[in-house]
């Protein structure tokens, strides 16, 4: 009984400390988190419904794959130029422009739903995604002190996951609501198009908190745009070991993850509300995995956690792809999401610990590019395979790539146990 009481007291103390750190967030950080809440919900709806919208217009999965490839490939190519631009125009302007481009791309696709317009707007959304991605971390760094910085990053990611879950749930019912209002079927292009239009309006409203950001004068960065490639030339073996397993994981994920809503619709014949609820709980599963990762990594070791969780996810991936029973597919979907996403921030930390302090930003840029590279090419291949052979080959490809990736993590880092870099970090 005393032990239970002590655990309760400790839990309350942790919650109290977390709340104290949240109260220390600066006004700019609070405004940004408000944008995260709104954007997270909006994009949760969009990611659920956009694939269905395209299919309802008579297009096939091959086009879906090409569209996903387009936005990811543009984000890959634009990462370095957008980082350069963000330093020049400042964080506030970068976030405003990114939000405006995202909203405009969604609205245009809803109003003019043609294949050529889908491609054009996915180019725009890829630029928006890239600009937001290279701006977020520097912005949060500049608007937080060391004592609350970790809490700010974690709280922001947690909010995004939570609101994506809410958005997934809303997305499951939004076409029904819009269809009823217009006298159309919930699965018609009319209902989906109206839903996507509402999403675009929501994305525009999410920009409003950013308008009130205080933007201090930031001196232009002098970093060279080709610095990542120069570092790669000097350290090819280390970077190959750090990046290749992640690249293979990305290639595997790109084969199936962008199409999971289509998978549950076509293979398990589930309606939108069920898929929306499934995705909502899936977002929460990812959040649980992320929150559980740090204490587990302290017990097992970082690379050990990566190998164990990603290795354990493979049997669940097999069941997800090939079980004919829906509840088994749904359950394994949750477990796989939690296991795979649990390892992501842990491996990012591991990578940063094994490169020179002065090169960490460069390596972070390269690892981001490797992840986008996989998502830029795999969806097109998967879409083509789905049209001709169904989901089976895509799942087999993902299983093979994940297995090779886990073996590489084990061989490169667990078996050989490389030492972390001990070079003293330059003073800030």
C-alpha positions as CSV (number, residue, x, y, z in Angstrom):
1,X,0.0,0.0,0.0
2,X,2.8,2.4,0.9
3,X,4.5,1.5,-2.3
4,X,1.4,2.4,-4.3
5,X,1.1,5.6,-2.4
6,X,4.7,6.5,-3.1
7,X,4.3,5.7,-6.8
8,X,1.2,8.0,-6.9
9,X,3.2,10.8,-5.2
10,X,6.0,10.4,-7.7
11,X,3.6,10.4,-10.6
12,X,2.0,13.7,-9.4
13,X,5.5,15.2,-8.9
14,X,6.4,14.4,-12.6
15,X,3.1,15.9,-13.8
16,X,3.7,19.0,-11.7
17,X,7.2,19.4,-13.0
18,X,6.0,19.0,-16.6
19,X,3.3,21.7,-16.0
20,X,5.9,24.0,-14.5
21,X,8.0,23.8,-17.6
22,X,5.0,24.3,-19.9
23,X,4.2,27.6,-18.0
24,X,7.7,28.8,-18.8
25,X,7.1,28.6,-22.6
26,X,7.7,31.9,-24.3
27,X,4.9,33.8,-26.1
28,X,6.3,32.9,-29.6
29,X,6.5,29.2,-28.6
30,X,2.8,29.3,-27.4
31,X,1.7,30.9,-30.7
32,X,3.6,28.2,-32.6
33,X,2.0,25.5,-30.5
34,X,-1.4,26.9,-31.3
35,X,-0.5,26.6,-35.0
36,X,0.6,23.0,-34.4
37,X,-2.8,22.2,-32.8
38,X,-4.7,23.5,-35.8
39,X,-2.4,22.2,-38.5
40,X,-2.1,18.8,-36.8
41,X,-5.9,18.4,-36.9
42,X,-6.2,19.7,-40.4
43,X,-3.5,17.4,-41.8
44,X,-4.9,14.4,-39.9
45,X,-8.1,14.9,-41.9
46,X,-6.3,15.6,-45.2
47,X,-4.1,12.5,-45.0
48,X,-7.1,10.3,-44.4
49,X,-9.3,11.7,-47.2
50,X,-7.1,12.8,-50.0
51,X,-6.4,9.3,-51.4
52,X,-10.1,8.6,-51.3
53,X,-10.8,11.9,-53.1
54,X,-8.4,11.0,-55.9
55,X,-9.8,7.5,-56.3
56,X,-13.4,8.8,-56.3
57,X,-12.5,10.8,-59.4
58,X,-11.7,7.6,-61.3
59,X,-8.0,7.7,-61.0
60,X,-6.0,4.7,-59.8
61,X,-3.4,3.9,-57.2
62,X,-0.6,4.5,-59.7
63,X,-1.5,8.2,-59.8
64,X,-1.6,8.2,-56.0
65,X,1.9,6.8,-55.9
66,X,3.1,9.4,-58.4
67,X,1.6,12.2,-56.4
68,X,3.2,11.1,-53.2
69,X,6.5,10.7,-55.0
70,X,6.2,14.2,-56.5
71,X,5.8,16.0,-53.1
72,X,8.5,13.9,-51.4
73,X,10.9,14.3,-54.3
74,X,10.4,18.1,-54.4
75,X,10.9,18.2,-50.6
76,X,14.1,16.3,-51.0
77,X,15.5,18.6,-53.7
78,X,14.3,21.7,-51.9
79,X,15.7,20.9,-48.4
80,X,19.0,22.7,-48.8
81,X,17.8,25.7,-50.8
82,X,14.9,26.2,-48.4
83,X,17.3,26.1,-45.5
84,X,19.3,28.8,-47.1
85,X,16.1,30.8,-47.8
86,X,14.8,30.4,-44.2
87,X,18.0,32.0,-42.9
88,X,17.7,34.9,-45.2
89,X,14.0,35.8,-44.8
90,X,13.7,34.8,-41.1
91,X,11.7,32.2,-39.2
92,X,8.4,34.0,-39.0
93,X,8.3,34.8,-42.8
94,X,9.3,31.2,-43.5
95,X,6.5,29.8,-41.4
96,X,3.9,32.1,-42.9
97,X,4.9,31.4,-46.5
98,X,4.9,27.6,-45.8
99,X,1.4,27.8,-44.3
100,X,0.1,29.9,-47.1
101,X,1.5,27.5,-49.8
102,X,0.1,24.5,-48.0
103,X,-3.4,26.0,-47.7
104,X,-3.3,27.3,-51.3
105,X,-2.3,23.9,-52.7
106,X,-5.1,22.1,-50.9
107,X,-7.7,24.6,-52.0
108,X,-6.7,24.5,-55.6
109,X,-6.8,20.7,-55.7
110,X,-10.4,20.9,-54.3
111,X,-11.5,23.5,-56.8
112,X,-9.7,22.2,-59.9
113,X,-9.4,18.4,-59.4
114,X,-7.5,17.3,-62.5
115,X,-4.4,15.1,-62.7
116,X,-2.2,18.0,-63.9
117,X,-3.4,20.2,-61.1
118,X,-2.7,17.5,-58.6
119,X,0.8,17.2,-59.8
120,X,1.4,21.0,-59.8
121,X,0.0,21.4,-56.3
122,X,2.0,18.5,-54.9
123,X,5.1,20.3,-56.1
124,X,3.8,23.4,-54.1
125,X,3.1,21.3,-51.1
126,X,6.5,19.7,-51.3
127,X,8.1,23.1,-51.2
128,X,5.9,24.1,-48.2
129,X,6.8,20.9,-46.4
130,X,10.5,21.4,-46.9
131,X,10.4,25.1,-45.8
132,X,8.4,24.2,-42.7
133,X,10.7,21.3,-41.9
134,X,13.9,23.3,-42.0
135,X,12.4,26.2,-40.0
136,X,10.8,24.4,-37.1
137,X,13.8,23.3,-35.1
138,X,15.8,26.5,-35.4
139,X,12.7,28.5,-34.5
140,X,12.1,26.4,-31.4
141,X,15.7,26.6,-30.4
142,X,15.7,30.4,-30.7
143,X,12.5,30.7,-28.7
144,X,13.4,28.5,-25.7
145,X,15.9,28.3,-22.9
146,X,17.9,25.2,-22.2
147,X,15.8,24.3,-19.1
148,X,12.5,24.0,-21.0
149,X,13.7,23.2,-24.5
150,X,13.3,19.4,-24.3
151,X,9.8,19.9,-22.9
152,X,8.9,22.3,-25.7
153,X,10.1,19.8,-28.4
154,X,8.3,16.9,-26.8
155,X,5.1,18.7,-26.0
156,X,5.0,20.0,-29.6
157,X,5.4,16.5,-31.0
158,X,2.8,15.2,-28.6
159,X,0.3,17.8,-29.5
160,X,0.8,17.1,-33.2
161,X,0.2,13.4,-32.7
162,X,-2.9,14.0,-30.5
163,X,-4.4,16.5,-32.9
164,X,-3.7,14.2,-35.9
165,X,-5.7,11.6,-34.0
166,X,-8.6,14.0,-33.6
167,X,-8.3,14.9,-37.3
168,X,-8.4,11.2,-38.3
169,X,-11.6,10.8,-36.3
170,X,-13.2,13.8,-37.9
171,X,-12.1,12.8,-41.3
172,X,-13.9,9.5,-41.0
173,X,-17.3,11.4,-40.7
174,X,-16.7,14.6,-42.7
175,X,-17.6,13.2,-46.1
176,X,-20.8,11.9,-44.7
177,X,-21.7,15.3,-43.3
178,X,-20.8,17.0,-46.5
179,X,-22.6,14.5,-48.6
180,X,-25.8,14.8,-46.6
181,X,-25.6,18.6,-46.9
182,X,-25.3,18.3,-50.7
183,X,-27.6,15.4,-51.3
184,X,-24.7,13.2,-52.5
185,X,-23.2,9.9,-51.5
186,X,-20.6,10.0,-48.7
187,X,-18.1,8.2,-51.1
188,X,-18.8,10.5,-54.0
189,X,-16.2,12.9,-55.5
190,X,-18.6,15.7,-54.5
191,X,-18.5,14.8,-50.8
192,X,-14.8,14.3,-50.8
193,X,-14.1,17.5,-52.8
194,X,-16.1,19.6,-50.4
195,X,-14.3,17.9,-47.5
196,X,-10.9,18.8,-49.0
197,X,-12.1,22.4,-49.6
198,X,-13.0,22.6,-45.9
199,X,-9.5,21.2,-45.0
200,X,-7.9,24.0,-47.1
201,X,-9.9,26.6,-45.2
202,X,-8.8,25.1,-42.0
203,X,-5.1,25.2,-43.1
204,X,-5.6,28.9,-43.9
205,X,-7.0,29.6,-40.4
206,X,-4.0,27.8,-38.9
207,X,-1.8,30.6,-40.2
208,X,-3.4,33.2,-38.0
209,X,-1.4,32.5,-34.8
210,X,1.8,32.9,-36.8
211,X,0.9,36.5,-37.8
212,X,1.4,37.5,-34.2
213,X,4.9,36.1,-33.8
214,X,7.6,38.5,-32.8
215,X,10.4,38.3,-35.3
216,X,13.8,39.4,-34.0
217,X,16.5,40.5,-36.4
218,X,18.5,37.4,-37.5
219,X,21.8,37.8,-39.2
220,X,22.2,35.8,-42.4
221,X,23.9,32.5,-42.1
222,X,27.2,32.0,-43.8
223,X,26.9,28.3,-44.1
224,X,27.8,26.8,-47.5
225,X,25.0,25.1,-49.3
226,X,27.2,22.2,-50.4
227,X,28.6,21.6,-46.8
228,X,26.6,18.2,-46.4
229,X,28.3,16.9,-49.6
230,X,31.7,18.0,-48.5
231,X,31.3,16.2,-45.2
232,X,30.1,13.1,-46.9
233,X,33.2,13.1,-49.1
234,X,35.4,13.2,-46.0
235,X,33.6,10.5,-44.0
236,X,32.1,8.0,-46.5
237,X,32.2,4.9,-44.4
238,X,30.7,6.4,-41.2
239,X,27.9,8.1,-43.1
240,X,27.2,4.9,-45.1
241,X,26.8,2.9,-41.9
242,X,24.6,5.6,-40.3
243,X,22.4,6.4,-43.3
244,X,22.0,3.2,-45.3
245,X,19.8,1.3,-42.8
246,X,17.6,4.4,-42.5
247,X,17.4,4.7,-46.3
248,X,16.3,1.0,-46.6
249,X,13.7,1.6,-43.9
250,X,12.4,4.6,-45.7
251,X,12.2,2.7,-49.0
252,X,10.2,0.0,-47.3
253,X,7.9,2.4,-45.5
254,X,7.2,4.3,-48.7
255,X,5.8,1.1,-50.3
256,X,2.9,0.7,-47.9
257,X,2.5,3.5,-45.3
258,X,1.0,6.2,-47.7
259,X,-1.6,3.6,-48.8
260,X,-2.8,2.2,-45.5
261,X,-6.2,3.9,-45.8
262,X,-6.6,2.4,-49.3
263,X,-5.5,-1.0,-48.0
264,X,-8.2,-1.1,-45.3
265,X,-10.8,0.1,-47.8
266,X,-10.0,-2.4,-50.6
267,X,-8.7,-5.4,-48.7
268,X,-10.8,-5.3,-45.6
269,X,-13.8,-3.4,-47.1
270,X,-14.1,-0.9,-44.3
271,X,-16.0,2.4,-44.5
272,X,-14.5,5.8,-43.9
273,X,-15.7,6.2,-40.3
274,X,-14.0,2.9,-39.3
275,X,-10.8,3.8,-41.1
276,X,-10.8,7.3,-39.6
277,X,-11.2,5.8,-36.1
278,X,-8.5,3.2,-36.9
279,X,-6.1,6.0,-37.9
280,X,-7.0,8.1,-34.9
281,X,-6.0,5.3,-32.5
282,X,-3.0,4.6,-34.7
283,X,-1.8,8.2,-34.1
284,X,-2.2,7.6,-30.3
285,X,-0.2,4.4,-30.7
286,X,2.6,6.3,-32.2
287,X,2.5,8.8,-29.4
288,X,2.7,6.1,-26.8
289,X,5.7,4.6,-28.6
290,X,7.5,7.9,-28.6
291,X,6.8,8.6,-24.9
292,X,7.9,5.1,-23.9
293,X,11.2,5.2,-25.9
294,X,13.5,7.3,-23.6
295,X,13.2,5.2,-20.4
296,X,13.4,2.0,-22.4
297,X,16.5,3.2,-24.2
298,X,18.1,4.0,-20.9
299,X,17.6,0.4,-19.8
300,X,18.5,-1.5,-23.0
301,X,20.8,0.9,-24.8
302,X,19.9,3.0,-27.8
303,X,20.9,0.8,-30.7
304,X,19.7,-2.3,-28.8
305,X,16.2,-0.7,-28.6
306,X,16.3,0.2,-32.3
307,X,17.2,-3.4,-33.3
308,X,14.7,-5.0,-30.9
309,X,11.7,-2.8,-31.7
310,X,12.2,-2.8,-35.4
311,X,12.9,-6.5,-35.4
312,X,9.7,-7.2,-33.4
313,X,7.7,-5.1,-35.8
314,X,8.4,-7.4,-38.7
315,X,6.1,-10.4,-37.6
316,X,3.3,-7.9,-37.0
317,X,3.9,-6.4,-40.4
318,X,3.5,-9.9,-41.9
319,X,0.2,-10.4,-40.1
320,X,-1.0,-6.9,-41.1
321,X,-0.3,-7.6,-44.8
322,X,-1.6,-11.1,-45.1
323,X,-4.2,-11.8,-42.4
324,X,-7.7,-12.0,-43.9
325,X,-9.2,-11.0,-40.6
326,X,-9.8,-7.3,-40.1
327,X,-9.4,-7.2,-36.3
328,X,-6.0,-8.9,-36.6
329,X,-5.0,-6.4,-39.2
330,X,-6.1,-3.5,-37.1
331,X,-4.4,-4.8,-33.9
332,X,-1.1,-5.5,-35.7
333,X,-1.3,-2.0,-37.4
334,X,-1.3,-0.4,-33.9
335,X,1.5,-2.5,-32.6
336,X,3.7,-2.0,-35.7
337,X,3.2,1.7,-35.6
338,X,4.2,1.9,-31.9
339,X,7.3,-0.3,-32.3
340,X,8.6,1.3,-35.5
341,X,8.1,4.9,-34.3
342,X,9.5,4.2,-30.9
343,X,12.9,3.8,-32.4
344,X,13.0,6.9,-34.6
345,X,14.0,9.6,-32.1
346,X,16.3,7.2,-30.3
347,X,18.2,6.4,-33.5
348,X,18.4,10.2,-34.3
349,X,20.0,10.7,-30.9
350,X,22.4,7.8,-31.5
351,X,23.5,9.3,-34.9
352,X,24.2,12.7,-33.3
353,X,26.3,11.0,-30.6
354,X,28.5,9.3,-33.2
355,X,29.5,12.2,-35.4
356,X,31.7,15.2,-34.7
357,X,29.9,18.0,-32.8
358,X,30.7,20.5,-35.5
359,X,29.2,18.3,-38.2
360,X,25.9,17.3,-36.4
361,X,23.8,19.8,-38.3
362,X,25.2,18.5,-41.6
363,X,24.6,14.9,-40.8
364,X,21.1,15.7,-39.6
365,X,20.5,17.3,-43.0
366,X,21.8,14.2,-44.8
367,X,19.7,11.8,-42.7
368,X,16.6,13.8,-43.5
369,X,17.4,13.7,-47.2
370,X,17.9,9.9,-47.0
371,X,14.4,9.5,-45.4
372,X,12.8,11.8,-48.1
373,X,14.6,9.8,-50.8
374,X,12.9,6.6,-49.9
375,X,9.5,8.2,-49.8
376,X,10.2,10.0,-53.1
377,X,10.5,6.8,-55.1
378,X,8.8,3.9,-53.4
379,X,5.2,5.2,-53.7
380,X,5.3,5.2,-57.5
381,X,6.6,1.6,-57.5
382,X,4.0,0.6,-55.0
383,X,1.1,2.2,-56.9
384,X,2.2,0.4,-60.1
385,X,2.4,-2.9,-58.2
386,X,-1.0,-2.4,-56.6
387,X,-2.8,-1.7,-59.9
388,X,-1.4,-5.0,-61.4
389,X,-0.9,-7.4,-58.4
390,X,-2.6,-5.9,-55.3
391,X,-0.9,-5.2,-52.0
392,X,1.0,-8.5,-51.6
393,X,4.2,-7.5,-53.5
394,X,4.4,-4.2,-51.7
395,X,4.2,-5.8,-48.3
396,X,6.8,-8.4,-49.3
397,X,9.1,-5.7,-50.5
398,X,8.7,-3.8,-47.2
399,X,9.3,-6.9,-45.1
400,X,12.5,-7.7,-47.0
401,X,13.8,-4.1,-46.7
402,X,13.0,-3.9,-43.0
403,X,14.7,-7.2,-42.4
404,X,17.9,-6.1,-44.2
405,X,17.8,-2.8,-42.3
406,X,17.6,-4.5,-38.9
407,X,20.5,-6.8,-39.8
408,X,22.6,-3.8,-40.8
409,X,21.8,-2.0,-37.5
410,X,22.9,-5.1,-35.6
411,X,26.1,-5.7,-37.7
412,X,27.2,-2.1,-37.9
413,X,26.5,-0.9,-34.3
414,X,25.4,-3.7,-31.9
415,X,28.0,-6.3,-32.7
416,X,30.9,-3.9,-33.2
417,X,29.8,-1.4,-30.5
418,X,31.4,1.8,-31.9
419,X,32.4,4.4,-29.4
420,X,30.6,7.7,-29.3
421,X,32.6,10.7,-30.4
422,X,34.5,12.3,-27.5
423,X,35.7,15.3,-29.3
424,X,34.8,18.4,-27.2
425,X,31.9,20.4,-28.6
426,X,32.7,23.9,-29.6
427,X,31.4,26.5,-27.2
428,X,28.2,28.3,-28.2
